[in-house]
Amino acid sequence: MQHKVETTAVGATAGIHAGRLTQQQYAHNFCDAHPPLNLAQAKIEADRCYYCFDAPCTVACPTGIDIPTFIHRTVSIESLRYRQSLAFG
């Protein structure tokens, strides 16, 4: 299949335009790589975080999020919600 390449604006990149993928291709290409973790799995993964001083994950993150703190807070919040749901269930 050949795509018609059009450039209308100065400096536009050839071949880049909306609607190049079908809905099925979008669903396949942009779906989650892995299913979401349950609370127990999330705790296990959070325990693997060393909370490094230099935090290479934070350095590599394009948004600059403090990933170790995010991981630990998220698990703590979810753990609290889970305990509250058992207490007030």
Secondary structure as UniProt FT lines:
FT   TURN            10..11
FT   TURN            14..15
FT   TURN            18..19
FT   HELIX           23..29
FT   HELIX           39..47
FT   HELIX           56..60
FT   TURN            62..63
FT   HELIX           67..88
//
